[in-house]
Amino acid sequence: MLRPWELALSIQRDGELPIHLQIAQSIIDEIQRGRLPPGTPLPGTRELAERLAVNRKTAVLAYDELIAQGWLRTQGRRGTFVAPELLANVGAASPHARDETPLVEASYRLYGAPWQQEAPSQPGTIEFSDGVPDSRLIPFDVLGRAYRRALIATARANRLAYGDPRGERPLREALAAMLGMERGLSADADNICVVRGSQMGIYLAARLLVRPGDHVALDALTYPRARETFRAAGAHTLSIAQDEWGMLPDDLERQCRQQRIQAVYLTPHHQFPTTVMMPVERRMRLLALAEQYGFAIVEDDYDHEFHFSHRPMFPLASVDRGGKVLYVGSLSKVLAPGLRVGYIVGSKDLIDRCAAEILLIDRQGNAVTELAVAELMHSGELKRHIRRALRVYEARRQHFAELIESALSPFASFNMPEGGLAFWLKLDPRLDIARLERDARAEGVRIKSSSRFADDGLAVHGLRLGFGNLTPEELTTGIERLRRALLKQSPL
């Protein structure tokens, strides 16, 4: 029987209580404290005797005493275990039971808000994400072979120790080639830092650009984790007005005249959450404002690959001639969020500073994952996967649009998104959004709260509904359930 942890017991050799009874009492205490749950395997008497430096007979006597009292059970050659029948009674009425919590509340000062865990969904609930991909589409066999080769190669070359905090060079070179060919960025491996997803990229950007009291501008409706990240760095966040094409440069300039803005966070390719793509003339105006007022632009291009209507527009970073744009991208949406592969593109000085910050956080990323992804990029497998996935997502987008049009048209309107894996629904202003979220959950469908997107935390009469992670059948079921939730409200 595998016992991954050693049983730590203490005995007093000069104590009045015989040693075998000390051992027995110590084990009873550990059972009552919950550290040895019912069914836990215990070490054999020979092993226990060696650990405690006592005679094996002493260990046998201790176990015999515990078996006689009902604390332990033997199962032949399998060994000795904490009695399973103690499950309902252990610690319930024992004078030795501890009444304190396993860890007392901290008596020192803590900063930052605690993590708020969402209540788990009931089985069968349809989850409308905010735009995550379908990990079931991953070519597992191809990825598995790439992982195996990467693991063998790194182990044989003794490269599983600490490496470059900027990421494995083969992946940075592959990213530089892809960004140059497909996004017009003039970057080499030294201009790229691999991170654990775009969120870590945003965090590093905040660490490098912002000091307490600085001002950072974001869209009035924006990615909530970005706003929280800049606030955690001590920034005052400013909400800039937006229209059907994204952030309004005139409102940004008005804010620049009132106070110095250190950075502007944008998602111009598929604005989060509204999905709109910023036109080129507005992008150029924002770059001009960055030059005029000296702020940096953090461009979050979180799902560039998934564009359906035409060739994706080049990022802001591709036309940045003044070194104002810090570009954040991700491969997590291409493969799966759980693989955690993203990147930052910028000047060599910026990347070196990113590396210094990473050394303080987690030292480096996962070399095996990075080398496996680099192989997929070099071999063309990643590109083939993107093309296959794009066809699937395009079909789901069309199916989703038809479902919304037929089932939700009395309550919601939308513009077909040109790209991305989510829709933005504009809801009837008479709807109670908080009630809709509750009614939807009661119907077996979960939607993301729209209040997260606004700076003031108030509900917005809109819904961001991700479609990429759901099959056509799941989309049909989810929309029907959402329709039933909407029907519960009047006067509609």
C-alpha positions in Angstrom: 0.0 0.0 0.0 1.5 3.3 -1.1 1.8 5.8 1.8 3.0 9.1 0.3 3.5 10.9 3.6 5.3 9.8 6.8 3.4 9.5 10.0 5.1 11.9 12.4 4.6 10.9 16.1 6.5 12.1 19.2 7.2 10.0 22.3 8.8 10.8 25.7 11.2 8.1 26.7 11.4 9.3 30.3 7.6 9.7 30.6 5.5 7.9 33.1 3.2 6.4 30.4 4.6 3.3 28.7 5.9 4.0 25.2 3.4 1.7 23.5 0.5 3.5 25.1 2.1 6.9 24.2 2.2 5.7 20.6 -1.4 4.5 20.8 -2.6 7.8 22.3 -0.7 9.9 19.7 -2.4 8.0 16.9 -5.8 8.4 18.6 -5.2 12.2 18.8 -4.3 12.3 15.1 -7.5 10.5 14.2 -9.6 12.8 16.3 -8.0 15.9 14.8 -8.9 14.7 11.3 -5.3 14.2 10.2 -5.8 10.5 9.9 -9.2 10.1 8.3 -11.1 6.8 8.4 -9.6 4.3 5.9 -6.1 5.8 6.0 -3.3 3.2 5.7 -0.8 3.1 8.6 2.9 2.0 8.4 3.7 -1.5 9.3 5.0 -2.3 12.7 8.5 -2.8 11.5 8.5 0.5 9.7 6.9 2.3 12.6 9.5 0.8 15.0 12.4 1.9 12.8 11.0 5.5 12.6 10.5 5.8 16.3 13.7 3.9 17.2 11.8 1.5 19.4 11.6 -2.3 19.6 9.2 -3.8 17.1 7.3 -5.5 19.9 6.5 -2.0 21.3 4.9 -1.1 18.0 2.9 -4.4 17.9 1.6 -3.7 21.4 0.5 -0.2 20.3 -1.4 -1.5 17.3 -3.0 -4.3 19.3 -4.2 -1.8 21.8 -5.7 0.4 19.1 -7.3 -2.6 17.4 -8.8 -3.7 20.7 -10.3 -0.3 21.2 -11.8 -0.2 17.7 -9.6 2.6 16.3 -7.8 0.4 13.8 -8.6 -2.5 11.5 -6.3 -5.0 9.9 -6.9 -6.3 6.4 -4.6 -9.3 6.1 -1.7 -8.6 3.8 -3.0 -5.2 2.8 -2.0 -3.8 6.2 -3.5 -1.8 9.0 -6.0 1.0 8.5 -7.9 3.6 10.5 -11.3 2.0 11.1 -13.7 3.0 8.3 -16.7 2.9 10.6 -15.3 5.9 12.5 -16.4 8.2 9.6 -19.6 9.4 11.3 -18.3 9.5 14.9 -14.6 10.6 14.9 -14.1 13.7 16.9 -17.8 14.1 17.7 -17.7 13.7 21.5 -14.1 13.0 22.4 -12.5 14.9 25.3 -9.3 15.0 23.2 -11.0 16.5 20.2 -9.8 20.0 19.2 -12.5 22.6 18.8 -10.4 25.2 17.0 -10.3 25.6 13.2 -7.3 23.9 11.4 -5.8 27.4 10.8 -6.8 30.4 12.9 -7.7 33.6 11.1 -4.6 35.8 10.4 -3.8 38.3 13.1 -1.6 40.3 10.7 -2.8 42.9 8.2 -3.8 41.6 4.7 -4.2 43.6 1.6 -6.2 42.9 -1.5 -9.7 41.5 -2.0 -10.3 37.8 -1.3 -11.2 35.5 -4.1 -14.9 35.1 -4.5 -15.7 31.6 -5.6 -18.8 31.2 -7.7 -21.4 28.7 -6.6 -21.0 25.5 -8.6 -23.6 24.8 -11.3 -26.1 22.0 -11.1 -25.4 19.0 -13.4 -26.8 19.7 -16.9 -26.5 23.5 -16.6 -25.6 25.2 -19.9 -22.7 27.6 -19.2 -22.5 30.6 -21.5 -18.8 31.7 -21.2 -17.5 35.1 -22.1 -15.8 33.6 -25.2 -13.6 30.6 -24.4 -12.8 28.0 -27.0 -13.9 24.4 -27.1 -11.0 22.3 -25.8 -12.7 19.2 -27.3 -11.4 20.4 -30.7 -7.7 20.1 -29.7 -5.8 17.5 -31.8 -4.9 15.5 -28.7 -2.8 12.9 -30.5 -0.7 15.6 -32.3 -0.3 17.6 -29.1 0.5 14.5 -27.1 3.3 13.4 -29.5 4.7 17.0 -29.3 4.7 16.9 -25.5 6.4 13.5 -25.4 9.1 14.6 -27.8 9.6 17.9 -25.9 9.8 16.0 -22.5 12.3 13.5 -23.8 14.5 16.1 -25.5 14.6 18.4 -22.4 15.2 15.5 -20.0 18.1 14.0 -22.1 19.7 17.4 -22.6 19.3 18.2 -18.8 17.2 21.2 -19.6 14.4 20.6 -17.1 16.2 22.9 -14.6 15.8 26.7 -14.5 15.9 28.4 -17.9 15.3 31.7 -19.5 12.5 33.7 -17.7 11.5 35.1 -21.1 10.5 31.6 -22.3 12.1 29.0 -24.5 13.9 30.5 -27.4 12.4 28.1 -30.1 8.9 29.3 -29.1 9.9 33.0 -29.1 11.4 32.6 -32.5 8.3 30.8 -33.8 6.1 33.6 -32.3 8.3 36.3 -33.9 8.0 34.6 -37.3 4.2 34.2 -37.0 3.7 37.8 -35.8 5.8 39.1 -38.7 4.0 37.2 -41.4 0.5 37.4 -40.1 0.3 40.6 -38.0 2.9 42.9 -39.5 5.0 43.2 -36.3 8.7 43.7 -36.7 9.9 41.7 -33.8 12.6 39.1 -33.1 13.0 36.6 -30.2 14.5 39.3 -27.9 11.3 41.4 -28.3 9.1 38.7 -27.0 8.4 37.4 -23.5 6.4 34.2 -23.0 3.8 34.4 -20.2 1.1 32.2 -18.7 -1.8 33.6 -20.7 -2.8 37.1 -21.6 -3.9 37.9 -18.0 -0.3 37.5 -16.8 0.7 39.8 -19.6 -1.7 42.5 -18.4 -0.4 42.0 -14.9 3.2 42.5 -16.0 2.2 45.6 -18.0 0.6 47.1 -14.9 3.7 46.3 -12.8 6.0 48.0 -15.4 3.8 51.0 -16.3 1.9 52.0 -13.2 2.8 53.4 -9.8 0.2 54.2 -7.1 -1.7 57.3 -8.0 -1.2 57.1 -11.8 -4.2 57.3 -14.1 -5.1 54.5 -16.5 -7.8 54.8 -19.1 -10.1 52.0 -20.2 -13.3 51.7 -22.2 -16.5 52.4 -20.2 -17.3 48.7 -20.8 -14.2 46.6 -20.6 -12.5 43.4 -19.6 -13.0 43.4 -15.8 -9.8 41.6 -14.9 -7.8 44.3 -16.7 -9.5 47.0 -14.7 -8.9 45.1 -11.4 -5.3 44.5 -12.3 -4.5 48.2 -12.9 -6.3 49.1 -9.7 -4.3 46.5 -7.8 -1.2 48.2 -9.0 -2.5 51.4 -7.4 -3.9 53.1 -10.5 -6.9 55.4 -10.7 -9.0 53.9 -13.6 -10.8 56.3 -15.9 -13.8 55.2 -18.0 -13.7 56.5 -21.5 -16.9 56.8 -23.5 -17.4 54.4 -26.4 -19.7 54.0 -29.3 -20.4 51.3 -31.9 -16.8 51.4 -33.0 -15.1 51.4 -29.6 -13.3 54.0 -27.5 -14.0 57.7 -28.4 -10.7 59.6 -29.0 -12.4 62.9 -28.3 -13.4 61.8 -24.8 -9.9 60.4 -24.2 -8.3 63.7 -25.2 -10.7 65.5 -22.9 -9.5 63.3 -20.0 -5.8 63.8 -21.1 -6.3 67.6 -20.7 -7.6 67.2 -17.2 -4.9 64.9 -15.8 -1.8 63.0 -16.9 -2.7 59.5 -18.2 0.0 57.0 -17.8 -1.5 54.2 -19.9 -4.6 53.2 -22.0 -5.8 49.6 -22.1 -7.6 48.6 -25.4 -9.0 45.5 -27.1 -9.3 47.1 -30.6 -9.6 43.9 -32.7 -12.6 42.5 -30.9 -13.6 44.9 -28.2 -14.4 43.3 -24.9 -17.3 42.8 -24.2 -19.1 44.4 -27.2 -17.1 42.5 -29.9 -16.8 45.5 -32.3 -13.6 46.1 -34.4 -12.1 49.6 -34.2 -11.6 51.2 -37.6 -8.2 52.2 -38.8 -8.8 55.9 -38.7 -9.7 55.7 -35.0 -6.6 53.6 -34.3 -4.4 56.2 -35.9 -6.0 58.9 -33.9 -5.3 57.0 -30.7 -1.6 56.6 -31.7 -1.4 60.3 -32.4 -2.8 61.0 -28.9 -0.3 58.7 -27.4 2.5 60.6 -29.0 1.0 64.0 -28.0 0.3 63.2 -24.4 3.0 60.6 -23.7 0.9 57.6 -22.5 1.5 54.0 -23.3 -1.1 51.8 -25.0 -1.6 48.2 -23.7 -3.1 46.4 -26.7 -4.8 43.1 -25.7 -5.3 41.0 -28.8 -6.8 38.1 -27.0 -8.4 36.2 -29.9 -6.9 37.5 -33.1 -7.0 34.2 -34.9 -10.8 33.9 -34.9 -12.0 36.3 -37.5 -14.7 35.4 -40.0 -15.7 38.2 -42.4 -12.3 39.0 -43.9 -8.6 39.0 -43.2 -8.0 40.2 -39.7 -6.9 43.8 -39.4 -3.3 44.3 -38.3 -2.8 45.3 -34.7 -2.1 48.8 -33.5 1.4 47.6 -32.7 2.1 46.9 -36.4 1.9 50.7 -37.2 3.4 52.0 -34.0 6.5 54.0 -34.9 6.9 55.8 -31.6 7.3 52.8 -29.3 4.0 53.5 -27.5 2.3 50.1 -27.8 2.9 47.1 -25.5 1.3 44.2 -27.3 -0.3 41.3 -25.4 -1.4 38.1 -27.2 -2.3 34.6 -26.4 -2.3 31.0 -27.7 -4.7 29.9 -25.0 -7.7 30.6 -27.1 -6.2 28.7 -30.0 -5.5 25.6 -28.0 -7.1 25.6 -24.6 -7.1 28.1 -21.7 -5.6 25.5 -19.4 -2.4 25.3 -21.4 -1.6 28.9 -20.3 0.6 30.2 -23.2 0.6 33.9 -23.9 3.2 36.5 -24.8 4.2 40.2 -24.6 5.8 42.0 -27.5 7.8 45.2 -26.9 11.2 46.8 -26.9 14.2 44.8 -25.6 14.3 47.0 -22.5 10.7 46.3 -21.8 11.2 42.5 -22.3 14.2 42.5 -20.0 12.1 44.2 -17.3 9.4 41.6 -17.9 12.0 38.9 -17.3 13.1 40.5 -14.0 9.5 40.6 -12.8 8.9 37.0 -13.8 11.9 36.0 -11.7 10.0 37.4 -8.7 6.8 35.7 -9.5 7.4 32.1 -10.6 11.0 32.1 -12.1 9.9 30.8 -15.5 7.2 29.1 -17.5 6.7 25.4 -18.4 9.6 24.5 -20.8 8.0 21.3 -22.0 4.7 23.1 -22.9 6.6 25.9 -24.6 8.8 23.5 -26.7 5.7 21.4 -27.6 3.9 24.5 -28.8 7.0 25.6 -30.7 7.0 22.3 -32.6 3.3 22.6 -33.4 4.0 26.0 -34.9 7.1 25.0 -36.8 5.5 21.9 -38.3 2.4 23.8 -39.4 0.1 21.7 -37.1 -1.0 24.7 -35.2 -2.0 26.5 -38.3 -3.9 23.5 -39.6 -5.7 23.3 -36.2 -6.7 26.9 -36.4 -8.2 26.5 -39.9 -10.2 23.4 -38.7 -11.4 25.2 -35.6 -12.3 28.3 -37.5 -14.6 26.3 -39.7 -16.3 24.8 -36.7 -16.7 28.2 -34.9 -18.0 29.9 -38.0 -20.8 27.3 -38.3 -21.6 27.7 -34.6 -21.6 31.5 -35.0 -24.2 31.2 -37.8 -26.3 28.7 -35.9 -26.2 30.9 -32.8 -27.2 34.0 -34.7 -30.2 32.2 -36.1 -31.2 30.9 -32.7 -31.1 34.4 -31.2 -33.0 35.9 -34.0 -35.8 33.4 -33.8 -36.0 32.9 -30.0 -34.9 36.2 -28.5 -35.8 38.9 -31.0 -38.6 40.4 -28.8 -36.1 40.9 -26.0 -32.7 41.5 -27.6 -30.9 42.7 -30.7 -27.4 42.2 -31.9 -24.9 42.9 -34.7 -23.3 39.9 -36.1 -19.7 39.8 -34.7 -17.0 39.8 -37.4 -14.8 37.8 -35.2 -14.3 36.3 -31.7 -16.2 33.6 -29.9 -19.0 35.6 -28.3 -22.0 37.8 -29.1 -23.0 41.0 -27.5 -26.8 41.2 -27.0 -28.4 44.6 -26.4 -31.3 43.9 -24.1 -34.6 45.7 -23.7 -34.0 48.5 -21.0 -37.2 47.4 -19.2 -35.6 44.1 -18.2 -34.4 43.6 -14.6 -30.9 42.2 -15.3 -30.3 40.8 -11.8 -33.6 39.0 -11.9 -32.8 37.6 -15.4 -29.6 36.1 -14.0 -31.5 34.4 -11.2 -34.3 33.2 -13.5 -31.8 31.9 -16.0 -30.0 29.8 -13.4 -33.4 28.4 -12.2 -34.0 27.4 -15.8 -30.6 25.6 -16.0 -28.6 28.2 -17.9 -25.8 30.3 -16.6 -24.9 33.7 -18.0 -22.1 36.1 -17.0 -23.2 39.1 -15.1 -23.0 42.3 -17.2 -22.4 44.4 -14.2 -18.8 43.2 -14.3 -18.0 45.2 -17.4 -18.9 48.7 -16.1 -16.6 50.7 -13.9 -19.4 51.6 -11.4 -20.5 47.9 -11.1 -24.0 48.7 -12.1 -25.9 46.3 -14.4 -25.7 47.0 -18.1 -28.5 46.1 -20.4 -26.4 43.8 -22.5 -25.2 40.2 -22.4 -22.0 38.7 -23.6 -22.7 35.2 -24.6 -19.9 32.9 -25.7 -20.7 30.3 -28.3 -17.3 28.7 -29.0 -17.3 26.2 -26.2 -20.8 24.8 -26.9 -22.0 22.4 -29.5 -25.0 23.3 -31.7 -27.2 21.1 -29.6 -26.0 22.8 -26.4 -26.5 26.2 -28.0 -30.1 25.3 -28.9 -30.8 24.1 -25.4 -29.2 27.1 -23.8 -31.1 29.7 -25.9 -34.4 28.0 -25.3 -33.8 28.1 -21.5 -32.7 31.7 -21.7 -35.9 32.5 -23.6 -38.0 30.9 -20.8 -36.2 33.0 -18.3 -36.9 36.2 -20.3 -40.6 35.3 -20.6 -40.9 35.5 -16.8 -40.6 39.2 -17.0 -43.3 41.7 -18.0 -44.4 43.9 -19.7 -42.7 42.0 -22.5 
